[in-house]
Amino acid sequence: MSNKKIIQALSNLFDKQRVVFWYDTRHEFRTDFENLEISGVEKIELANNEFGVKHRVLRDKPTQKFLLYRDGPEPAPLDNWLLDLQLASGNTFRTDQVALWLAELELGQDSYPLLEAHVGFFEASKRREALRQMLETSDTQNALRQKMLAVCVGTEPRLDVMLEVLLGDLAESIETRIKLIERSGLLEFFWECMKRAYGYTSQQPSLRDFVIELFKTCFFADVEPECKASLNSEAHVFIRRWKDSKAHNQRFETLANESATVLQIDEKLAGLDYRTLMDLDYFEIIDQKILSDLVRDVSARIVTAQEVEQWVRQRRQGHWFDRFEDVYMAIEHGAQFIQILGITQLEMSSLEDGVQKYAHTWFRLDQRYRKFIYHAKESGQATLLLDLNNLIENLYTNNYLVRLNDRWQTHVDATSLWDATPVVSQAQFFSCFVRPYLERKNKVCVLISDAFRYEIGEELQGMIRREDKFDAELVPALSSLPSYTQLGMAALLPNQNLELVDDGSGHALVDGQSSVGSANRSKILAAAVPASTVVLAKDVMSMGREESRALIRDHDVVYVYHNLIDKTGDTRDTEERVFAASEETLDELLRVVKKLTNANANNLIITADHGFIYQNRALAESDFLSTEPEGRQIQYIDRRFVLGNGLRPQPSFKTFSSSQLSLVGNLEIQFPKSINRLRLKGSGSRFVHGGATLQEVVIPVISINKKRHSDVGRVDVECVGGGGKTITTGQLAVVFYQTNPVTEKLQARRLRAGLFTLSGESISDSNDLVFDFSSENPRERELHVRFMLSRKADDSNNQQVELRLEEQVEGTSHFTKYKALRYTIRRSFTSEFDF
């Protein structure tokens, strides 16, 4: 030990006491003592002069600092004439390795035995330095050991934080930290901490044994409350914190799955009703049990759609929900489809009545079917969903699609003019929707998405309305017949006359000019509005800020073309992905809308050239016509229509002249009735359009307006009964109430809830809550939550605590207080006993 270190160590001791004893056990430091000079300190060597030294220290100079040096070991207590002075001073300077560590850490001599017992820890200078950074003058011996544990683990000195890291190591078969704890002589202390904190005891304690006991205790406490728990309530608080930790997510799942196997949870779940498991999420297999039984009950039609919706909302809070989200959503949409179909009357009195009823109600069945098929495919769980999928497919095709369009067909057959006034026809789109903006000297953007059928448009309207400062109005329009791209795109341009070319190409003319391609459409548009242009959606999205602003600034009308649904569905190899393309289209169109409004476009219209029919299951022979179209001249054949001259009337077809479809020219057009298709080689058959079904001909027209002021708010949340109550047990059950239903402009609120002392210390588990109830029934907007109090709550007995609801500040990791309710903890001393 250098002279400099000796001076530093002694100076630290003299900062605390005026008398320091130095026993030079090995006779190594006499010279250092003799040469030592410390300001304000008098040196005395102990050599049979103890009585005189005591008199000088206590009587002659009672305020002087003394260094009392003995060349040799410390005398036995009975032989130590200065023992009382030594004990009173409390400071003995040692020069062995442990003493050096004590000096380095500025710890008192009472910590010498602790350091001596944990030499393995203090041998590393990095660990000593890390410990020194944590030390506080008020640290007890146990606090010191806990901080040593924290250094070994590499965390803050909180047991739950250390335990999360150690369990993460266990999940990855890493033993570095636990071995260091063992080498440091801290393993016994660690298990003592585990006993005090969680009630864990074992003849052979280990992390793996604790994990199994943890999952066992928490699971069985919920499914068999009468069973005696081996761990305390603090264990419940820990597991909730642990499973909700994003940093330890994967490791939790590994140990949960291992524990489920050891505890044979699958056998236990087999005898339980899935309804009793809705609040449990310790094991992945719980979700599997719930989903399996839920598919069975929805398929058997013995649960309501409202029950399914509520259960899915409960499971949404669970740890494993993201892994099974698509399965849950498929089940929910399937249940909704079944329920809506069961109460729907598919009756209509005219073409106009059919369109209005479809736009008001019936479209929901196509929407729920699309959502079911999409999520079922995305889930990858074909076997699990097999029975429900078969039921939905049968109901959709036989009880809805065919039945609806067979009845609709009677009105199509009876009409001599394709018209559903007052429903706007597609050919009137420009004059009815675009020209009014121009007459008011306003600019307008028109987004046309190929095959963007009505029910998808209704979903987009809701998405747009949920955006702040956006309003969107949806009305149906009747597409031109045939309902295919060439004619639909032509009809959406300004026009006086529409015509199908009599050359077998299937092309359409607008006022005698070809409408094929962007260049021709741009010319037609410019003839009516000189300051206009045509652009593709993908090109809009690639524009920079100034370029997009110039697009709006320099033009009164901008037509934006988007094509994903039709492109995907019209290709045989990709038609089965048409519902996935629909989801992508919704996201893309919303981004285009935002891009254009950010470029100062305040008025936008979204519409489609036509809709479509899609059946996910392979078609039956009965879905194809057995008869072939016949006539003097057949020019063009598609799966859903035929163009020609002198077409022979047949019972399986409805025939229109061009004039009956408000087209010029002499072509005749035939349509397979209802949902029947014509067979075409090399062509897909599940995604079709061109015909006259409601799904093909009812198209959306969404008028969007960007406002200047915010118009979006969030629902309010209250606590039923309020605060002011008393907490007498280790749990607190609370009912939260969402005051209003969620709408597009009154949106869901996400909150974090937990119990805290008035000084801000957490004393319970934390719950992430989502209030997104849309029901008009107040009872269906209640959320029941149970909080588990930690051991720290005992320190607040007979004191007030707060139930805090906190809301995350958007775009940050910070939370701000939403509401707080006060309770008084008043727990009996008997609650401290575990039996």
N, C-alpha and C positions, 0 to 999 in steps of 0.2 A: 504494500500500500504506500503510495507516494506521500511526501510531506504535504503536498497540496490537497490531496484527498483527505488526509487526516485533519487538516485545518478546516476544510469544508464540512466534514462530518461533525467535528466538534462544534463548529459555529452553529450548525443546525440544532444541535442538542442544547446549546446555551441560549438559543432563542426561546426555549421552552422552560429551562430550569437554570438556577444559578450554581448548582453543585453537580458535577459529573465525575463518576468513578471510572478509572481506566485500569483494568487488570491485564497486564502484559503476560499472558499465560505461558508463552514459550520464550520469554526473555529476548524478544526480537527488536523492541522499539525504544530501548533506553536512550540511545543517541537521538532518536527523533523527539523523544520527550524533552531531553535537555536542550535541544535546539529550537523547540517549539515556542512561538510567540503569538499570542492572541490578545488583541487589544481588550483591556478591561478584565482579563482573566488572570488570577494568581495561581501559580503551579505549586503543588506540595507533593513530595514523595512520601508515601506511607511506609515507615520502617520503625516499628515499635514506638510510634509517637502518636498513637490514636487519640489519647486523652487530650493532649495539647492541641491537636488538629480540631477536635470537636469543639474545644473552648474557643479557638480562633474563629472557626466558621460560624458558631452560633452566638457567641457573646462579643468577641472583639470586633468582628466585621460582619454583621448580620445582613448587609446588603451587597457585599462583595461576591463576585463570581469566582468559584474555585474549581480547578482541575486536580483531582486527587489520584495520583498514579501509584500503582504497586507493581514492583518488578517480580511478577509471579502470579499464580492462579488466585482466584477469589477464595478467601478462607471459608471454612464451613460455618454455617450460621451461628453455632455456639461459640466459635472462636473469633467471630467478627465483631470487634468492639464498636464498629461504626455501622452496624446493621440497621439501627433505627434511622440514622441519617441517610443511608443508602436507599432504604425503602421510602423515606419521605421525599427524597429527590426524584426517584422514579427513573433516573437515567444512568445507565451503565454503558460505557464505550467499550466495544469489543473490536478486535482486529482479526477475527477469523472470517471465512467467506460469507457466512450468514450475516455476520455483523456488517460486512461491507454492503451487502444487499439492503440491510436495514437502513444504513446511512444513505445509500443511493436513493431509496424510496422515501426517506425522511419519516420512517415509522418509529414508534416508540419501542422500548425494550420489551414491553408486554407482547409484542408481535413476534419476538424471537422464536418461541416454540412453534408458531404457525409456519414461519419460513423454514424452520428446521424440518418440519413434517412434510414439506412440499418442495424439497430440493430440486426434484425433477422439473418443476415448473420454472423455478428462478434461475436455472442454469443458462437459459437463453436470454441474451440482452434485449432482443426485440420484444419478448414477452414482458420483461421487466419494464421496459419503456411504455409499452401499451397499457400496462397496469397503472403505472405512475400517472398517466394522462387521465385515468378514471378516478383516482383516489380523492377522497374528501376527508377532512379532519374528523368528521362525525362517524366514519365507518366503524361498524362493529366487526368482530372476527368473522361472523357469518357473512356480513356484507362484503368483506374483503375476499372471502372464498368465492362468493358468487361472482364477483368481478374477475377473479382468476378464471372461473369457468367461462365467463364471457370472452376473455382473451383467447382461451383454448378454442372456442367455437368461432370467434371472429364476429361477434355481434354486440349489441348493447346488453347490459347486464339484467335483462328481463328473462325469466325462465321460459315463458311461452315463446319468445322470439328464438331463444337458444334451442328449444325443443323442436321448433319448425325446421331449423337447419339440420339438426341431428337426425330427424326423421327423413329429411331429404337425402342425407347420406345413406341412411338405411335402405331407402328405395333404390339407390344406385349402387348398393353394395360397396360403399366407401367407408373405411374404418379409421381414417386418419385422425379425425377429431376425437372420436370416442377413445381411441388408443392414447392420444395425448392426455386426455382427462385421466385415464387410468395411470399413465406414467407419472403424472403430476400428483398422484395421491389424492385426487379429488372425486374418484368414482363413488365412494361411500357417501360423501357429502352430497353429490348429485342425486343419489337415490333418496337421501333424507329430504332434499328439496321436493322431489317428486311425491313423496309421501305427504309432506305438509301441504303442498299445493293441490294435488289431485287425489289424495287418499290411496295412492298406489303402493302396495306391498306385495312382495313375492319372495319365496324361498330362493329363487334364482332370478333376480331382477335383470332385465335386459330391455333394450329398445323394442325389439320384436315382440317380446312378451307384453310390454306396455301397450303397443299398438293394437294387438289383438284384444286385450282387455278394454281398451278405449272404445273400439268399435262395438264390442259385445255389450258393454255397459250402456252406451248411448242408444243402440238399436233396440235392445230388449226393454230399456226403460220406457220406450214409446209404444212398443207392441205388447208388452206384458208389464204394465205399471206395478203389478203386485209383487214382481220379483225384486229381491233385495239387490241394490246396486253395489258393486264393489268399488267404484270410483265416485267421487262427489260431484256436485253440480258444476264445479270449476272445470271439470273434464268436458262437460257439455259446452261450456263457453269456449273452451279451447278448440274443440273439433269444429265448431261453427266458424270460428275465426280462420282456422287452418284451411278448411275446404273452400272458403271464399277468397283466399289469398291468391292473387294472380301469379305472384312470384313462385308459389309452391304448388300450383295447380296440378302439374303433371305427376309430381311425386306423391301427392295425396291420392291420386287415382290409382297409381301403382299399388300402394299399400292397401287401399280400400278393396281392390280386386283380390289381392292375396288374402286379406282377412276374410272376405266373403267366402272364399274357398275353404279356409280352415274352419270357419264357424258354420259351414254348410247352410248358408243363408237361403239358398234356393229351396231347400227342403222346408224351411220355416215359412217362406213366403207362399208355398203351395197351399197351405191351409188358411191363408188370410184373405179377406175381402179387399180388393184393390182400393176401395173407397177409403179404407182406414189408413192407407199409405200415402195419401196425397201430400202430407206435410214432411215426409221423410225423403232424404236424398243422400244417405250415407254411402249407398252402394249403387253401382250402375245397374245391377240386376233388379233393383226396385223399379226403375223406369221400364225395364224390359217386361216385368210382371204387369205393371199398369197398362202398358201399351198392348200387350197380348190380350188381356181381359177386356180392354176398352174396344179393341177391334171386334172381338166376339160379340159384345153387347150392342155396339152400334150396328153391326151386321144383322143381329137378331131384332133390332129396333125396339129394345127394352130400356133405352135411356134417351132423354131428350137432348136436343141440340144445345139448349141452355145449360144443362148439366155438363155436357162435354166442354162447352166454352169456359165454364167456371173452373173445371178441373185442369184444363190446359193452362189457364191463367195461373192457377196455383203452382203447377209444375214449372211454369216459366221462371219462377223464383229459384228453382232448384239448381244444384251444381251441374247435373248432367244434361240439362235441357238442350243446350246448343248441339250436343251430339245427336239428339233425337228430334230436333226441332221440325224437320220436314215430315217425320212420321206423325208427330202431334198435329201439325197443321193439316196434313192429309186427312186425318181422322176428323178434325173439327169441320173442315169443308165438306167432307163426306156426310157427316151428321146433319149439317145445315142443308145440304142438297136434298137428302131424304125427307127432312121435315118440311121444307118449302114445297117440294113436289106433292107431298101428302095433302097439302091444303090449297093447292092451286087448281083453279077451274080453267081449263083450256078452251074456253068458248069465246066466239067473236061473232059480230053481226055484219061486218064489212071489212074491206081492205083497210080503211082508216081506223076502224075499231081495233083490228088486229095489230097494226103498227103501234097505236097508242098503248095498248095493253102490254105489248112486248117491251116498249120503251119504259113503261112504268113498273112492271113486275116481272114478266117472264124472263127477261134477260138475266136475272139473278141465277137462274138454273144453269144457263150456259157459263156464267161467271164462276159459280161454285164447282161445276164440272171441270172447267179449265184449271182452277186452283187445286182441286183434288189430284188431277192427273199430273200436274207440274210437280207438286210436293211428293207424290208417290214415286215419281221417277227420280227426283233428286235424292230421296231417302236411300235408294238402293235396297230397300227392304221388300222385294217383290213377294217373297214367301209369306212374310208376316201379314202383308196387306192383300193377299190373294183373294180371300173370300169377300172382303169389302170391295175390292176392285171389281170383281165379277158382278156383285150386286149393283154397284154404281153404273157400270157399263150397261147392264141389262135395263136398269131403270131409265138411264139417259136415252138410250136408243129407242126402246120399245114403249115406255110410258110417257116419254116427253118428246123427243125429236120427231119420231114418226107420227105420233098422235097429234102433236101440235101442227105439223106441216101438212098432214092429211086434211085437217079441218081448214087450215089456211088455203089449201089448194082448191077447195070448193069455191072460195071467193075469187081466186085467181082464174079458175075456169069460167066463172060467171061474168067476168069483166070483159068489156070490149075495148077499154082504154086503160093503159097502165097509169093509174093516178089514184092518190089517196088524200086528196085535199080535205082538210087544210094542212096536212103534212107537206112540207116543201119538197118538191122534186129536185133531184140532183142538178138537173139542167138549169134550175133557177138559182143555184147557189150564188153565183157572182152578183146577180141583181138583188137578191134578198139579203145577203150577208156582207158582201164586200162593198158594193156601190154606196150604201148608206154612209160608210166612213168617209168616202171620197167626197160625197155631197156636203159633209160637215167640215171639209178641208182637213181631215185627219189621215195620217198614215196608217197602213195596216199590213201585217205579215200573215200569210196563209201557209200553214204547215199541212202537207198532205202525206199521210203515211199509208202505204200500199197494204190493203187487207186489214186495216185497223178497224175491226168490227165494233159495233155499238157497245157491247158489254166491256170491252177493254177501254173504250173511250170514257165510260162511266167511272172506271177505276182511276183513270188519269185525272178526270175532273176533281175527284176527291183529293188526290195527291197535290194538285195545284192549289186547291182551296186551303190546304193545310199550310201552305207557304205564306209567310208574312207579307202583307200588302197585296196579295193576289186574290182576285175574284174570278170565278169561272162559271159560266152558264152552259148547260147542255140541253140540246134539243135534238130530236131525231129527224132525219131526212130520208127520203125514199130514193134509192139508187136507180140509175137507169138500167134497163134490161137490154142485152145480157149484162150480168153483173161481173164484168171482167175489166182488166186494167185499161185496155185501149179506149174503151168507151167511157169508163168512169173518169179517167184523167181528162178526156176531152170535155165531158159534161161540166167539170169544175172550172173550166175557162169561160171567159165572157163569150156568149154565143147567141146566134139567132137560129141556126139550123145545125143539127147533128146528123151525121150520115155514116153508115158502115160501107166501106169500099166494096164494090161488087166485082172483086177480082180474086177472091179466095184467100186474101191475106189476113182478114180479120181486123184491119186497120180502121181507124175512125177519122172522119173529117169534121172540122169546125168551120162552118161557113165556106165550105169548099176547099179548105186548106188542111193539109196533113197535120195531125197532132202528135205524130210519133217523135219522141226524143225531145230533149230540153231546148234545142235550138228552135224547132218549130213551135213549141209551146210559148217560148219567149216572144216570137213574132206575133202570135195570136194575142197574147196579153198586151204587148206594146201597141197593137192597133187600137185597143180600147183605152189603155192608160199609157201614154208615152213614157212617163217617168216610172217605169216598172222593170223588174228583172226576175230571172229564174235562177235558183241556185240549189245545190244539193246540201242536205243536212250535214254530211261529213265535211263539206267545204266550209260551212258556217263554223263548225266546231274547231277547225284548224286556223281560223282567222285570228289575227292579233286584235288588240283593243281598238286601235285607230281604224283598221280595215273594217271591222264589224260596225263601228259607228258610222263610217262613210257609207256602208251598205244601206243603213236606215236613213241617213241624212239625205242621200242623193236620189232616193226612190220613194214614191208614194205607195206603191204596192210591191211586195216581195213574195214570190211563191217559192217555198222551200219544200223540196221533195225528199222523202225518207222511205227506204225500202229494206225491211228486214223480215217482217212476217211473211210476206208473199214470196220473197226470195227463198226463204227457208222451206216454206210449205209446198211450193210448186216444184221442188226437186225431190224425186222419189227417195233418194238416199238420206235426205234430211227432214222429210215431212214429219217424222215422229218427234222432232225437236221444235215444232211450231209453237208450243205453249212456252217453252223456254225462251224462244225468240220474242214472244209476246211480253215476257217479263223484262227482257233487255230493251225492248222498244219503249216500254213505260219509262225506264230510267233514262234512255237516250233522249226521248222527247222532252222530258222535264229539264234535262240539261240544255237542250236547244232553246227552250222557252226562257230559261234564266239567262242564257248567253245573249239572246235578242233583247230582252228587257234591260240588261246591263248596257246594251248598245243604244238605249233610249227608245226602244220600241214599246209603246204603251198599249197597243191594240193588236191582239193576235187571234187567229182562228185556226183551229185544228179540225181536220176532217179526213175522210177516206174515200178512195175510189170505189170500194166494195167491201163486203164482209166475207165470211167463209163458213163452211161446215167442216168440222173435224171430229172424227171418231177414232179414239186411240186404238181400240181393238180391231183386229183384222176383220174385214167386212164379210158378211154372209152372202151367199149367192143371190139371196132375195133382194139385196141392196143394188144389184145390177139389173138393168133391163135385159130381158131375153130377146126383145125385138130390136131390130136395127132401123135407123131412120131411112126413109125411102122418098124419092121425088125425082122430078125432071132433071134437076141439077143440084147436087150437094157441093157447096163450095168450101165449107169450113166446119170441122167437127171438134168439139171439146167434150170434156167429161160431163158438162152440165148444159150444153146448148148446141144447136146446129144452125148454120146459116145456109140458105139455098133458095131455089126457085121451084115452084110447083111441088112443094113438100106435101106428101100424102098424109092426111089426118089419121092418127092412130089413137086408141084409148090410153096408151101409156105416155102420150105427149100432149102438151098444150101448145097450140100454134098461134103466133101473132104475126100480123103484117107489120111492116116498118111504121106505117102511120099510126097503128094502135099503140106503138111504143114511143110515139112522138119523134120518130126519126124520118128523114126524107129518104127517098129511094124505093126500090121495088123488091128488096130482099124480104124473104119470109124467115122467121126465127121460130124454132121449136125447142121446147124445154121438157126434159124428163120430169114427170110429176113427183111432187113431194121431195124426198131426198134421194131418189134413184139416180144411178150413174150410168153413163155409157162406158163400155170397156174400150180402153185405148192401150195399145202396146207401148211399153217403155214409159208408162206414166204412172205416177202415184195415184191412189184412190181414196185415201183416208182424208186428205186435205183437198177440198174442192170448192169452186165458186163459179159463177156464171149463170146459175139458175135463179129461181124465184122464191126460195125459202126465206123466212123472216131473218134468219142468221146471215144470209147473203145480201139482202136488200135494205135492211135497216142500218143506216150508217150514222155515226155521231157527228154533230157540229158543235164544237166547244168554243165559245167566245170568251176570251181572256182579257182582263183589264188589270193593269198595274196601278195601284193606288200610291198616294204620296205618304200616307200615314199608316202606322202599324195597326193591324186589325186582328192580331192573334193574341190570345191569352191562354192561361192554364187553369184547369179546374182547381177549386179549393178543396182542402182536406181538413176535416175536424175529427176530434177524438170524442167518441160517444161517451157522455157522462162527464167529460172534462177531467181536470186534475183535482187536487185537493184530497185524494183518497190515501189510504194507508196500505203499505206493502207489508204483509205479515209472513210471507213465505219466500222461498228462493226463486219464485217465478212471478211474472206480472203479465196477465192476459189483458190485451187492449183491443178495442174495436175501433177502427178508423172508418170514417164515412166521407165518401166523395160527394160533395154537395150538388153537383150537376153532372149530367151525362157528357161524355166526350163528344164533340162535334168537330167539323173541320177547323173552325175558328176558336174553339175552346178545347185545347189539346191536353193530352195526358201530362201528369206531373210525376216525376221520379224523385223519391226522397230516401234519405238514409236515416234510420231511427235507432236510438239507443238510450240507455240510462246513464246519467252522469252526476257526479257530485257538483255542488254549486261552484267549486273551484275548477271544474272542467275535467276531472279524472273519470275515465270510463269505468263503469261498474257492472256492465252486462255485455252480452253479445250484441253485435250490430246487424241490422236487417236492412237490405235494400228493397224498397217497396215501389211498385209501379201502380199508379192509379189511372187506369185507362178504360174504366167501365163506361159502356155506351147505353146501358139499359135505362129506360124511363122509370123503372121500378126502383124506389129508393133502397129497398132491402137488398137488391142485387148490386148495390154500389157500396157494400160494406166489406171491409177486409179485416179478418181476425188475425192477430199477431201475438205470439207468446215470446216474452223476453226472459232469458235465463240470467239471474244475478250471479256475479262472480264473488269470490271470497272478500274482495275489496269492499263490497257492499256492507260487510259487517262493521267496518270502521265508521260507517255513516248511520249506525243504528240510533234511533230516536232523533234523526236529523232529516231535513228536507233534501230531496234530490230532484233532478230534472229529467223528464222524458223529452229528449230533443229530436225534432224533425229538421234535418238539414238538407239543403238543395245544392247541387254542384253548380258552380259558376261556369256557364257555357264556355267551352274551349280551354278550360283550365282543369287542374287537379284539385282546386280549392273548393271548399264548401262554405255556405253561408247559412245562418240559422233561419229556418222558415217559421217554426212555431216551437214553443216550449211549454210543458205542463209540469207542475210541481206535485210531488208525492212525498209522503213521510214514511220512512222505513221504521217499523216498530216490530222487530222480530223477538220472539220469546227466547230465553236462554236455552229452552229445550230443543230449539232448531239447530243448536250446535252439535247435537249428538247424532251419530250415524246409525243408531239402532233405536 
